[in-house]
Amino acid sequence: MLKRLRSYAVRRAIGLLGAALMLAYAAPAARAADPPAKSSGSGTAAKPPEDYRLQPGDEVTLNVLPQKEFTTSGTILPDGTLFLTKLGKVRAAGMTPEELRKEYSDKLEDELVHPDVSIQLKQAPPPVERPVKLGRVTVGGAVLKPGELELQPGLRVAKAIDVAGGADKDADLANVLVLHTDLTKITVDLSKPDQLSIEAHNFLLRDGDSIQVPRSPDKAKPYVRILGQVVNPGKYDLEPGMTLEDLIGKAGKFMPLAKVEEVQFRRKDAPDRTFNLLEQQRQGLNAALVLQPGDELFVPEDPNRVYLLGAIPKPGPKPIRPGETLREFLTSGGEDVAAALNTGMVDPRRAQIIRGGADKPPIRVNLTDVLGKQKSKDNVTLNPGDIILVPSKKDPKPSLATYLLGALPALFGI
């Protein structure tokens, strides 16, 4: 009996040893036979360098053999985390692939004996580099698609004309005019192919440049130009008897920060002039300036002014200092501003500040409270272009449109 037991034990030990050897040889073969984990989307499956750090968008697969039920995979989320079976939520971004593999392997030690864990990685595609917007340029005149263009790196005069649809058959490419924002002008000749390689003619454009392609002299219409603080700056056909005021009307009137007291006027073969349009408007028709071909008007910006409107004798633009508060404006603005506090004519408790356009909700302020309290909540800091509206004492519902109509001459000089 004892002899038979010893023989059985030997046979059992040999069987267990054979099974262990079969598993040892089968595991590498199984790994070689298993296909790599599939993942969708673009990216690269090439083996990253050893010091590669995981990042959002990387697709990770952790294979466990022969216990495939522990194999897990996932994509690193934008917040840098990754959810893995048995490990849960892990902050994977910033780890190396080997660090993540080892952390998962250590976690499995609680359930498996020396788990065989390997890692596969599909790196996220590199981010798409978007072109940097450098500004805008304008192409007008004898081109097929006049208008604004985005200023791209390397954009030159000839290319801008091509992007604008190209010159039409009446274009005079020998006298293309480029106007910079500082009002300097350059005339370039692009009429011949060899001119395109000359930097002085086909130069790189800057933000705000305006290209005007003229028509041949026998077909060109006379024009005038208005630039600066107007609603629609640009070039306009010169009509018979057209005046400076007519040109301003075509340009859609002035912007809120237009400095109408110092409008610059240029005429060919004549010295530059500066006009005070408010004063000219007061002089009436006798001061009307009839325009000539090529005349140019530039309306500069005054960044330090607000508009005081309402039931006061002299509504219109008023100067402010940078950072000036409403209280400082009221106490140092002179007689015109003091009229806004005349309780016999106005209701200072229902004043409004229109900021950012008439379509924006007004800021309601109590001017009496502003003057009476050092720390009044209504003592706001004024912004350039603000409209301070002080309603009439008799008018229960102040209307900005009503006061604008009455103040147009003072505001726009027209």
Kinemage of the C-alpha trace (Angstrom):
@kinemage 1
@onewidth
@group {chain A} dominant
@subgroup {mainchain}
@vectorlist {calphas} color= white
{ca met a 1} P 0.000 0.000 0.000
{ca leu a 2} L 2.732 2.445 0.938
{ca lys a 3} L 4.480 1.619 -2.270
{ca arg a 4} L 1.422 2.465 -4.358
{ca leu a 5} L 1.030 5.835 -2.566
{ca arg a 6} L 4.627 6.799 -3.274
{ca ser a 7} L 4.181 5.907 -6.965
{ca tyr a 8} L 0.998 8.058 -7.159
{ca ala a 9} L 2.748 11.056 -5.541
{ca val a 10} L 5.597 10.879 -8.028
{ca arg a 11} L 3.214 10.740 -10.977
{ca arg a 12} L 1.206 13.698 -9.553
{ca ala a 13} L 4.346 15.842 -9.125
{ca ile a 14} L 5.480 15.085 -12.674
{ca gly a 15} L 2.021 16.072 -13.996
{ca leu a 16} L 2.015 19.391 -12.151
{ca leu a 17} L 5.533 20.185 -13.375
{ca gly a 18} L 4.492 19.482 -16.967
{ca ala a 19} L 1.456 21.766 -16.682
{ca ala a 20} L 3.633 24.575 -15.321
{ca leu a 21} L 6.076 24.207 -18.186
{ca met a 22} L 3.233 24.322 -20.720
{ca leu a 23} L 1.901 27.553 -19.213
{ca ala a 24} L 5.358 29.109 -19.225
{ca tyr a 25} L 5.769 28.422 -22.942
{ca ala a 26} L 2.174 29.274 -23.810
{ca ala a 27} L 2.164 32.799 -22.320
{ca pro a 28} L 4.752 34.361 -24.718
{ca ala a 29} L 3.103 32.607 -27.623
{ca ala a 30} L -0.280 33.994 -26.619
{ca arg a 31} L 1.153 37.509 -26.386
{ca ala a 32} L 2.679 37.161 -29.832
{ca ala a 33} L -0.582 35.862 -31.277
{ca asp a 34} L -2.843 38.518 -29.712
{ca pro a 35} L -3.365 41.482 -32.073
{ca pro a 36} L -2.596 44.962 -30.696
{ca ala a 37} L -5.500 46.851 -29.158
{ca lys a 38} L -7.547 48.745 -31.709
{ca ser a 39} L -8.330 52.414 -31.300
{ca ser a 40} L -10.205 54.835 -33.457
{ca gly a 41} L -9.157 58.259 -34.673
{ca ser a 42} L -5.919 59.605 -36.002
{ca gly a 43} L -2.647 59.488 -34.095
{ca thr a 44} L 0.564 57.541 -33.983
{ca ala a 45} L 1.121 54.027 -32.632
{ca ala a 46} L 4.899 54.299 -32.811
{ca lys a 47} L 6.715 53.476 -29.582
{ca pro a 48} L 7.311 56.727 -27.713
{ca pro a 49} L 10.688 57.543 -26.130
{ca glu a 50} L 11.260 56.285 -22.573
{ca asp a 51} L 10.925 59.784 -21.126
{ca tyr a 52} L 7.611 60.433 -22.941
{ca arg a 53} L 4.929 61.828 -20.654
{ca leu a 54} L 1.315 60.871 -21.193
{ca gln a 55} L -1.036 63.669 -22.218
{ca pro a 56} L -4.777 64.189 -22.821
{ca gly a 57} L -5.984 62.372 -25.934
{ca asp a 58} L -3.506 59.473 -25.636
{ca glu a 59} L -5.165 56.020 -25.931
{ca val a 60} L -3.783 53.477 -23.434
{ca thr a 61} L -4.268 49.686 -23.308
{ca leu a 62} L -2.956 47.552 -20.389
{ca asn a 63} L -2.823 43.863 -21.338
{ca val a 64} L -2.795 41.176 -18.610
{ca leu a 65} L -1.940 37.606 -19.626
{ca pro a 66} L -3.128 34.981 -19.321
{ca gln a 67} L -5.894 36.626 -17.213
{ca lys a 68} L -7.393 38.623 -20.085
{ca glu a 69} L -10.394 39.640 -17.994
{ca phe a 70} L -8.095 42.144 -16.271
{ca thr a 71} L -7.081 43.789 -19.579
{ca thr a 72} L -8.319 47.396 -19.682
{ca ser a 73} L -8.065 50.426 -21.927
{ca gly a 74} L -9.154 54.042 -22.137
{ca thr a 75} L -8.412 57.550 -23.411
{ca ile a 76} L -6.877 60.219 -21.200
{ca leu a 77} L -9.492 62.933 -20.722
{ca pro a 78} L -8.874 66.681 -21.142
{ca asp a 79} L -8.521 67.011 -17.351
{ca gly a 80} L -5.639 64.481 -17.431
{ca thr a 81} L -7.519 61.572 -15.822
{ca leu a 82} L -7.992 57.994 -17.056
{ca phe a 83} L -10.451 55.346 -15.798
{ca leu a 84} L -9.037 51.811 -15.541
{ca thr a 85} L -10.566 48.548 -14.335
{ca lys a 86} L -9.419 47.651 -10.794
{ca leu a 87} L -7.561 50.952 -10.550
{ca gly a 88} L -10.429 53.387 -10.994
{ca lys a 89} L -9.798 57.037 -11.809
{ca val a 90} L -6.095 57.799 -12.235
{ca arg a 91} L -4.395 61.122 -13.016
{ca ala a 92} L -2.364 59.705 -15.891
{ca ala a 93} L -1.262 62.889 -17.646
{ca gly a 94} L 2.363 63.558 -16.782
{ca met a 95} L 3.235 59.892 -16.039
{ca thr a 96} L 5.510 57.847 -18.283
{ca pro a 97} L 3.919 54.722 -19.847
{ca glu a 98} L 6.158 52.546 -17.656
{ca glu a 99} L 5.017 54.324 -14.478
{ca leu a 100} L 1.383 53.715 -15.381
{ca arg a 101} L 2.069 50.054 -16.249
{ca lys a 102} L 3.841 49.487 -12.917
{ca glu a 103} L 1.068 51.177 -10.919
{ca tyr a 104} L -1.523 48.906 -12.517
{ca ser a 105} L 0.670 45.846 -11.993
{ca asp a 106} L 1.169 46.669 -8.302
{ca lys a 107} L -2.599 47.059 -7.887
{ca leu a 108} L -3.226 43.608 -9.389
{ca glu a 109} L -0.819 42.002 -6.881
{ca asp a 110} L -3.781 41.945 -4.478
{ca glu a 111} L -5.565 39.417 -6.716
{ca leu a 112} L -2.902 37.855 -8.965
{ca val a 113} L 0.515 36.346 -8.346
{ca his a 114} L 3.180 38.246 -10.300
{ca pro a 115} L 0.775 39.495 -12.987
{ca asp a 116} L 2.253 39.852 -16.469
{ca val a 117} L 1.207 43.397 -17.525
{ca ser a 118} L 2.227 45.102 -20.769
{ca ile a 119} L 1.197 48.526 -22.043
{ca gln a 120} L 0.273 49.745 -25.513
{ca leu a 121} L -0.016 53.434 -26.341
{ca lys a 122} L -1.474 55.358 -29.235
{ca gln a 123} L -0.374 58.951 -28.935
{ca ala a 124} L -2.834 61.769 -29.521
{ca pro a 125} L -2.355 63.616 -32.812
{ca pro a 126} L -0.467 66.895 -32.498
{ca pro a 127} L -2.688 69.975 -32.083
{ca val a 128} L -3.685 71.776 -35.262
{ca glu a 129} L -1.812 75.051 -35.554
{ca arg a 130} L -4.239 77.768 -36.523
{ca pro a 131} L -2.965 80.706 -38.537
{ca val a 132} L -2.397 83.859 -36.513
{ca lys a 133} L -4.590 86.749 -37.617
{ca leu a 134} L -2.372 89.742 -38.191
{ca gly a 135} L -5.073 92.271 -39.015
{ca arg a 136} L -6.963 93.414 -42.092
{ca val a 137} L -6.306 95.272 -45.327
{ca thr a 138} L -8.711 96.829 -47.818
{ca val a 139} L -8.622 96.495 -51.610
{ca gly a 140} L -10.799 98.809 -53.685
{ca gly a 141} L -11.138 100.367 -57.098
{ca ala a 142} L -10.837 98.429 -60.338
{ca val a 143} L -10.879 94.893 -58.862
{ca leu a 144} L -13.568 92.229 -59.196
{ca lys a 145} L -14.227 91.722 -55.459
{ca pro a 146} L -13.417 94.930 -53.558
{ca gly a 147} L -13.539 94.847 -49.777
{ca glu a 148} L -11.637 93.834 -46.647
{ca leu a 149} L -9.163 90.922 -46.525
{ca glu a 150} L -7.493 89.157 -43.622
{ca leu a 151} L -3.807 90.049 -43.426
{ca gln a 152} L -1.979 86.722 -43.684
{ca pro a 153} L 1.777 86.277 -43.171
{ca gly a 154} L 3.688 87.191 -46.327
{ca leu a 155} L 0.779 89.008 -48.001
{ca arg a 156} L 2.098 91.419 -50.628
{ca val a 157} L 0.389 94.031 -52.775
{ca ala a 158} L 0.022 91.902 -55.909
{ca lys a 159} L -1.256 88.892 -53.968
{ca ala a 160} L -3.875 91.030 -52.181
{ca ile a 161} L -5.158 92.222 -55.568
{ca asp a 162} L -5.366 88.588 -56.739
{ca val a 163} L -7.309 87.590 -53.600
{ca ala a 164} L -9.712 90.451 -54.328
{ca gly a 165} L -10.614 88.746 -57.604
{ca gly a 166} L -7.851 90.331 -59.665
{ca ala a 167} L -7.802 93.604 -61.579
{ca asp a 168} L -10.528 94.215 -64.122
{ca lys a 169} L -9.897 95.111 -67.751
{ca asp a 170} L -9.957 98.878 -67.120
{ca ala a 171} L -7.416 98.801 -64.262
{ca asp a 172} L -4.344 100.999 -64.374
{ca leu a 173} L -1.812 98.700 -62.666
{ca ala a 174} L 1.015 101.159 -63.320
{ca asn a 175} L -0.387 103.528 -60.662
{ca val a 176} L -1.651 101.385 -57.792
{ca leu a 177} L -1.983 103.471 -54.620
{ca val a 178} L -1.234 102.033 -51.166
{ca leu a 179} L -2.333 104.171 -48.212
{ca his a 180} L -0.998 103.429 -44.702
{ca thr a 181} L -2.831 104.243 -41.475
{ca asp a 182} L -0.484 107.182 -40.845
{ca leu a 183} L -1.776 108.689 -44.138
{ca thr a 184} L 1.510 108.149 -45.982
{ca lys a 185} L 0.949 107.066 -49.598
{ca ile a 186} L 2.994 104.940 -51.986
{ca thr a 187} L 2.309 104.557 -55.701
{ca val a 188} L 3.547 101.247 -57.136
{ca asp a 189} L 3.794 99.847 -60.648
{ca leu a 190} L 2.542 96.272 -61.056
{ca ser a 191} L 1.854 96.479 -64.793
{ca lys a 192} L 4.723 94.156 -65.821
{ca pro a 193} L 5.649 90.696 -64.499
{ca asp a 194} L 9.237 91.704 -63.664
{ca gln a 195} L 7.887 94.440 -61.349
{ca leu a 196} L 6.491 91.782 -58.988
{ca ser a 197} L 9.982 90.825 -57.826
{ca ile a 198} L 10.898 94.410 -56.908
{ca glu a 199} L 10.396 95.005 -53.185
{ca ala a 200} L 9.745 98.715 -53.636
{ca his a 201} L 6.627 97.933 -55.697
{ca asn a 202} L 5.383 94.571 -54.412
{ca phe a 203} L 6.093 94.990 -50.691
{ca leu a 204} L 4.675 93.280 -47.604
{ca leu a 205} L 1.435 94.799 -46.342
{ca arg a 206} L 0.710 96.011 -42.810
{ca asp a 207} L -2.451 96.012 -40.727
{ca gly a 208} L -4.812 98.747 -41.877
{ca asp a 209} L -3.240 99.261 -45.313
{ca ser a 210} L -5.613 100.306 -48.078
{ca ile a 211} L -4.943 99.417 -51.738
{ca gln a 212} L -6.667 101.437 -54.421
{ca val a 213} L -6.430 100.137 -57.992
{ca pro a 214} L -7.284 103.075 -60.307
{ca arg a 215} L -8.891 102.870 -63.699
{ca ser a 216} L -7.164 104.020 -66.838
{ca pro a 217} L -7.193 107.847 -67.015
{ca asp a 218} L -9.634 107.961 -69.914
{ca lys a 219} L -12.143 105.774 -68.021
{ca ala a 220} L -11.600 106.787 -64.412
{ca lys a 221} L -14.264 108.713 -62.483
{ca pro a 222} L -13.213 111.630 -60.283
{ca tyr a 223} L -13.325 110.747 -56.593
{ca val a 224} L -12.844 112.114 -53.075
{ca arg a 225} L -11.879 110.210 -49.915
{ca ile a 226} L -12.794 110.406 -46.229
{ca leu a 227} L -10.975 108.437 -43.517
{ca gly a 228} L -10.843 108.236 -39.739
{ca gln a 229} L -13.705 108.504 -37.239
{ca val a 230} L -16.675 108.154 -39.592
{ca val a 231} L -19.127 105.276 -39.914
{ca asn a 232} L -18.173 104.338 -43.509
{ca pro a 233} L -14.675 105.553 -44.383
{ca gly a 234} L -13.471 105.149 -47.958
{ca lys a 235} L -13.511 106.551 -51.463
{ca tyr a 236} L -16.588 108.171 -53.024
{ca asp a 237} L -17.393 109.340 -56.562
{ca leu a 238} L -17.234 113.114 -56.852
{ca glu a 239} L -20.593 114.499 -57.879
{ca pro a 240} L -21.063 117.990 -59.402
{ca gly a 241} L -21.198 120.654 -56.668
{ca met a 242} L -20.413 118.134 -53.906
{ca thr a 243} L -19.441 119.848 -50.627
{ca leu a 244} L -17.529 118.751 -47.555
{ca glu a 245} L -20.819 118.302 -45.694
{ca asp a 246} L -22.151 116.110 -48.524
{ca leu a 247} L -19.129 113.832 -48.201
{ca ile a 248} L -19.638 113.543 -44.438
{ca gly a 249} L -23.265 112.606 -45.067
{ca lys a 250} L -22.257 109.836 -47.498
{ca ala a 251} L -19.822 108.470 -44.900
{ca gly a 252} L -22.671 107.964 -42.436
{ca lys a 253} L -21.831 110.796 -40.022
{ca phe a 254} L -19.152 110.840 -37.319
{ca met a 255} L -18.244 108.255 -34.692
{ca pro a 256} L -18.732 109.263 -31.012
{ca leu a 257} L -15.035 110.053 -30.466
{ca ala a 258} L -14.592 112.088 -33.658
{ca lys a 259} L -12.593 115.250 -33.034
{ca val a 260} L -14.600 117.499 -35.340
{ca glu a 261} L -12.737 120.611 -34.173
{ca glu a 262} L -9.516 119.473 -35.899
{ca val a 263} L -10.487 117.752 -39.152
{ca gln a 264} L -7.563 117.517 -41.580
{ca phe a 265} L -8.091 118.380 -45.261
{ca arg a 266} L -5.741 117.679 -48.167
{ca arg a 267} L -5.889 118.953 -51.733
{ca lys a 268} L -3.416 118.340 -54.520
{ca asp a 269} L -0.906 121.181 -55.051
{ca ala a 270} L -2.177 123.034 -51.946
{ca pro a 271} L -1.021 123.148 -48.314
{ca asp a 272} L -2.821 120.914 -45.823
{ca arg a 273} L -5.601 122.621 -43.847
{ca thr a 274} L -7.340 121.971 -40.520
{ca phe a 275} L -11.063 122.669 -40.180
{ca asn a 276} L -13.238 123.217 -37.118
{ca leu a 277} L -16.473 121.784 -38.478
{ca leu a 278} L -18.477 123.135 -35.551
{ca glu a 279} L -17.378 126.677 -36.410
{ca gln a 280} L -17.903 126.095 -40.118
{ca gln a 281} L -21.450 124.879 -39.492
{ca arg a 282} L -22.259 128.050 -37.585
{ca gln a 283} L -21.163 130.132 -40.597
{ca gly a 284} L -23.751 128.437 -42.801
{ca leu a 285} L -23.717 128.143 -46.593
{ca asn a 286} L -21.197 130.930 -47.035
{ca ala a 287} L -18.516 128.656 -45.564
{ca ala a 288} L -19.433 125.565 -47.602
{ca leu a 289} L -16.364 123.997 -49.232
{ca val a 290} L -16.962 122.608 -52.731
{ca leu a 291} L -14.783 119.549 -53.308
{ca gln a 292} L -12.388 118.894 -56.173
{ca pro a 293} L -11.119 115.567 -57.623
{ca gly a 294} L -8.680 113.846 -55.263
{ca asp a 295} L -9.604 115.823 -52.132
{ca glu a 296} L -9.076 113.892 -48.881
{ca leu a 297} L -10.587 114.380 -45.428
{ca phe a 298} L -9.255 112.769 -42.237
{ca val a 299} L -11.276 112.886 -39.009
{ca pro a 300} L -8.997 112.197 -35.995
{ca glu a 301} L -10.035 110.585 -32.727
{ca asp a 302} L -10.321 112.435 -29.434
{ca pro a 303} L -10.093 109.773 -26.708
{ca asn a 304} L -10.849 112.242 -23.900
{ca arg a 305} L -14.427 113.395 -24.336
{ca val a 306} L -17.994 112.592 -23.347
{ca tyr a 307} L -21.321 113.980 -24.561
{ca leu a 308} L -23.590 115.948 -22.263
{ca leu a 309} L -27.171 116.004 -23.568
{ca gly a 310} L -30.526 117.026 -22.169
{ca ala a 311} L -32.483 120.107 -21.241
{ca ile a 312} L -29.412 122.358 -21.067
{ca pro a 313} L -28.446 125.439 -23.117
{ca lys a 314} L -25.281 124.029 -24.734
{ca pro a 315} L -25.408 120.259 -25.234
{ca gly a 316} L -22.550 118.521 -26.990
{ca pro a 317} L -19.045 117.117 -26.485
{ca lys a 318} L -17.246 117.932 -23.238
{ca pro a 319} L -13.612 117.144 -22.351
{ca ile a 320} L -12.682 114.713 -19.580
{ca arg a 321} L -9.403 113.590 -18.044
{ca pro a 322} L -8.367 109.918 -18.100
{ca gly a 323} L -9.947 108.155 -15.124
{ca glu a 324} L -12.178 111.101 -14.234
{ca thr a 325} L -15.258 110.296 -12.124
{ca leu a 326} L -18.749 111.692 -12.617
{ca arg a 327} L -18.379 113.848 -9.483
{ca glu a 328} L -15.095 115.332 -10.742
{ca phe a 329} L -16.686 116.027 -14.119
{ca leu a 330} L -19.637 117.859 -12.557
{ca thr a 331} L -17.525 119.991 -10.225
{ca ser a 332} L -14.843 121.031 -12.716
{ca gly a 333} L -16.702 121.208 -16.036
{ca gly a 334} L -17.547 124.915 -16.104
{ca glu a 335} L -20.857 126.685 -16.725
{ca asp a 336} L -22.047 124.319 -19.472
{ca val a 337} L -21.763 121.322 -17.147
{ca ala a 338} L -23.186 123.218 -14.171
{ca ala a 339} L -26.399 123.719 -16.181
{ca ala a 340} L -27.001 119.981 -15.820
{ca leu a 341} L -27.653 120.590 -12.103
{ca asn a 342} L -30.159 123.411 -12.538
{ca thr a 343} L -33.184 121.904 -10.806
{ca gly a 344} L -35.392 124.612 -12.281
{ca met a 345} L -34.932 123.070 -15.751
{ca val a 346} L -33.710 119.493 -15.268
{ca asp a 347} L -34.315 116.546 -12.970
{ca pro a 348} L -30.796 115.489 -11.931
{ca arg a 349} L -32.150 112.553 -9.935
{ca arg a 350} L -33.177 110.745 -13.154
{ca ala a 351} L -29.961 111.217 -15.143
{ca gln a 352} L -28.637 108.371 -17.299
{ca ile a 353} L -25.303 107.358 -18.760
{ca ile a 354} L -25.551 105.662 -22.164
{ca arg a 355} L -22.456 103.536 -22.668
{ca gly a 356} L -21.697 101.318 -25.671
{ca gly a 357} L -24.571 102.557 -27.843
{ca ala a 358} L -28.237 103.408 -27.534
{ca asp a 359} L -29.167 99.699 -27.696
{ca lys a 360} L -27.446 99.027 -24.346
{ca pro a 361} L -29.318 99.423 -21.028
{ca pro a 362} L -28.608 102.887 -19.582
{ca ile a 363} L -26.800 103.368 -16.272
{ca arg a 364} L -29.179 105.324 -14.035
{ca val a 365} L -27.487 107.903 -11.789
{ca asn a 366} L -28.686 110.462 -9.262
{ca leu a 367} L -26.526 113.546 -9.798
{ca thr a 368} L -27.782 115.107 -6.558
{ca asp a 369} L -26.637 112.019 -4.656
{ca val a 370} L -23.274 112.068 -6.470
{ca leu a 371} L -22.580 115.638 -5.334
{ca gly a 372} L -23.982 115.196 -1.837
{ca lys a 373} L -22.136 112.022 -0.842
{ca gln a 374} L -18.404 111.446 -1.015
{ca lys a 375} L -18.868 107.700 -1.567
{ca ser a 376} L -22.015 107.625 -3.661
{ca lys a 377} L -22.540 104.361 -5.559
{ca asp a 378} L -23.559 106.450 -8.577
{ca asn a 379} L -20.146 108.145 -8.778
{ca val a 380} L -18.956 106.016 -11.703
{ca thr a 381} L -15.703 106.462 -13.620
{ca leu a 382} L -16.466 107.953 -17.029
{ca asn a 383} L -15.441 106.239 -20.248
{ca pro a 384} L -14.558 108.074 -23.475
{ca gly a 385} L -17.674 108.343 -25.634
{ca asp a 386} L -20.153 108.132 -22.732
{ca ile a 387} L -23.408 110.052 -23.230
{ca ile a 388} L -24.639 111.751 -20.044
{ca leu a 389} L -28.357 112.394 -20.458
{ca val a 390} L -30.046 114.853 -18.061
{ca pro a 391} L -33.827 114.881 -18.645
{ca ser a 392} L -36.111 117.861 -18.520
{ca lys a 393} L -37.984 118.372 -15.280
{ca lys a 394} L -41.210 118.431 -17.302
{ca asp a 395} L -40.458 115.285 -19.286
{ca pro a 396} L -41.321 112.133 -17.258
{ca lys a 397} L -39.670 109.778 -19.768
{ca pro a 398} L -36.344 111.054 -21.139
{ca ser a 399} L -35.665 109.997 -24.729
{ca leu a 400} L -32.149 109.875 -26.081
{ca ala a 401} L -33.487 110.222 -29.637
{ca thr a 402} L -35.288 113.452 -28.743
{ca tyr a 403} L -32.179 115.054 -27.306
{ca leu a 404} L -29.975 113.787 -30.135
{ca leu a 405} L -32.207 115.465 -32.711
{ca gly a 406} L -31.911 118.753 -30.891
{ca ala a 407} L -28.159 118.443 -30.442
{ca leu a 408} L -27.140 117.311 -33.954
{ca pro a 409} L -25.488 120.604 -34.918
{ca ala a 410} L -23.364 120.614 -31.794
{ca leu a 411} L -22.540 116.937 -32.067
{ca phe a 412} L -21.800 116.559 -35.760
{ca gly a 413} L -21.349 120.020 -37.250
{ca ile a 414} L -23.876 119.362 -40.019
